[in-house]
Amino acid sequence: MKELAIIYRSMCNPAAIEYLENNFYSVLGDYVNITNYYMNEVDKDERIEADAYVICYEDILSSLVGHIDDFSKVVVMTRSIQQKYLHPVMEIPAGTRVLVVNDSRQSILQTMYMIYELGVGHLMLVPFDKDTAVQGGYDDIDTAIVTKASKHLVPDHITHVYNIYNREISFETFHKVISLLGLQNSYVHGNLLKKIKEDMDTSIDYINSYMSSFLKDQMLNNVVDGSSQAIILLDSRGTIHYINEQAASTFGIEQNDIFIQNHYLPDALASSDSFEDEMIVFKEGNYLVKKINISLLDESIGCCLIFQNEKDLRESENNLSRKLKQSGFYARYTFNDMIHQSASMQQCISMAKKAALSDYTILIRGASGTGKELLAQSIHNYSPRRKYPFVAVNCGAIPDSLLESELFGYEEGSFTGAKKSGKLGLFEHAQHGTIFLDEIGDISSSLQTRLLRVIQERQIMRVGSGKIIDIDVRIIAATNADLEKRVSEGKFRSDLFYRLNVITLNLAPLKDRKADILPLLKVFLGKKYNNLLPKEQETLLRYSWPGNVRELENAASYYRIMGQLPEYLPAGTSAEPDYIKSDDCFGAVFQNDDMAGKDYIMKKILKIILSESTPYVGIGRGAILQSLYKENINIGEGLLKKYMAELKKNGLIHTGTGRTGSRITREGLLYIEGEKS
């Protein structure tokens, strides 16, 4: 039980004190024990101990110094009027002079301010004063507003008396007290909601904010409490602001407790801002843990911890995966399957991951063979919809006469050849999941109109039916067409284009991301990648790859079988590489090499290591390759290893083990400085 102290100046109005006490009990019930204190009776050294303090007037604050320790627990009481008593006041004719009567000057002014704040601005309110009343100063006033305890103070000549009875404790006061006492339970919230209906309260914005939060909490309770995951919401100090039933049961804790992360997580995870799918052992069980950092203006204000028992997760995912695979509507690929090294591809994936967490429509644009469906599947598997179907439709491969019935389904007998039982459309098969509409630029104008309605209304209608079906589907579209040009030519609806073009992801052609060619070949060729000669790597890097990744994969398949590159690829040995220059050579360092091109490359490598490493952190071969590509120097990793080995042998660089990378030596630095002088 919580202790609530209500502090008054004195006990001069016991009826009002009793009324306020009952007001608190009507909302807080048996969860509190209320003790009344009167400052004129409190001893000089007396300490007032409570979980929350309510004072009737602000000027009592100074009197509490030395009597309480924590002024953050103090709430200044504000008051409101019940609707049934305020409505008659609002009907008083405009311009009427109305005497406001109460037992103290401060109470009178509070009542006047409260009436004005409640929207009663058509009256001329006059504060009551006993001396003025004795002198007949109110003889021209015939209307008064009074509280229950002050009715006897109204001058006898006033005939119209509006009794607002005892003013109620305001919603804002209750809400602050409930928060301080940690009484956020259904019983207390239910009583508070009843009170909102009865009172005319000045804090309408406060009430609306509370109602919004209450509705969200109820939604969370309904959705999250039934989850098999243990979910905890913490502030930056570790105080629990939300905990679902699974977490309360698993950890034996409740809301407003302090959750010390180090007790449940390894130190490295407890101190991390966020992470995903980390395994911990707790109560002899394995749990996958996710931590989501919550920030406001780049300032961390808390986090959400989600614990999933591996056994429950595995069982649930196995059942779901089995069902999806049986249907054929599932996504095989994730972002881990997107082999890349280029900056443009990394940026595209980074944007795709952010977009995946939303429900917005995504338009993937890129030439044929760049991997648009691979990206779409990865987005689906990264999104909250990953447990539901992924349905891919190649709009350009299905005749227009069939595409409509495939997408939207049809009813029995809707056309010749239709199944007797009708057919579900692909939009319905994708319910709660993702539908991928490839080659969206090829659909007919009539289908464009129907698709626009689907995106706008999230509703479909089967062919031959008049029934509207609600759908919950995330749409990812893709095209290699110039949609802007088609819009200008009248071949594609502009409104559909803007509906699709919410988040655009651009997949660059392989010729513009040559840093990805060799990493992709490693995957396509496997162990046979090591058989590629440096000249063959140069050939692959020179080629423009009009068929993109698909063509590269075909070339790899040819190489695996034939042991050589396809004949249509330009020979890499017939001409000197673009990077061969007439610059000075390294001189005596490479006495046994007569190739100027090699000297030029090795100079570049040395300069890249100098500019992009520190005395303690080196640069890796992948980063060096990318820097060389930016300067149109396209060599393979095997050739780079050879050159760097020679640099190391001559003492110009130091190459560490693992991921420490390469750093320039003193001799290498002296060489660079000598070259510049």
Buried (B, 14 or more C-beta within 10 A) or exposed (E): EBBBBBBBBEEEBEEBBEBBBEBBBEBBEEBBBBBBBBBEEBEEEEEBEBBBBBBBBEEBBEBBEEBBEEEEBBBBBBBBBBEEBBEEBEEBEEEBEBBBBBBEEBBBEBBBEBBEBBEBEEBEBBBBBEEBBEEEEBEEBBBBBBBEBBEEBBBEEBEEBBBBBBBBBBBBBBBBBBEBBBBBEEEBBEBBBEBBEEBBBBBBEBBEEBEEEBEEEEEBBEEBBEBEBBBBBBEEEEBBEBBBBBBBEBBEBEBBBEBEBEEBBBEEBEEBEEBEEBEBEBEEEBBBBBBBEBEEEEEEEBBBBBBBBBEBBEEBEEEBEEEBEEEEBBBEBBBEEBBBBBEBBBEBBEBBBEBBEEBEBBBBBBBEBBBBBBBBBBBBBBBEBBBBBBBBBBBBEBEEEEBBBBBBBBBEEBEEEBEEEBBBBBBBBBBEBBBBBBBBBBBBEEBBEBBBEBBEEBEBBBBBBEEEBEBEBBBBBBBBBEBEEBBEEEBBBEEBBEBBBBBEBEBBBBEEBBBBBBBBBBEBBEEBBEEBBBEBBBBBBBBEBEBBBBBBBBBBEBBEEEEEBBEEBEEBEEEEBEBBEEEEBBEEBBEEBEEBBBBBBBBBBBBBBBEBBEEEEBBBBBBBBBBBBEEEBBBBBBBBEEBBEBBBEBEBBBBEEEEBBBBBBEEBEEBBEEBEE
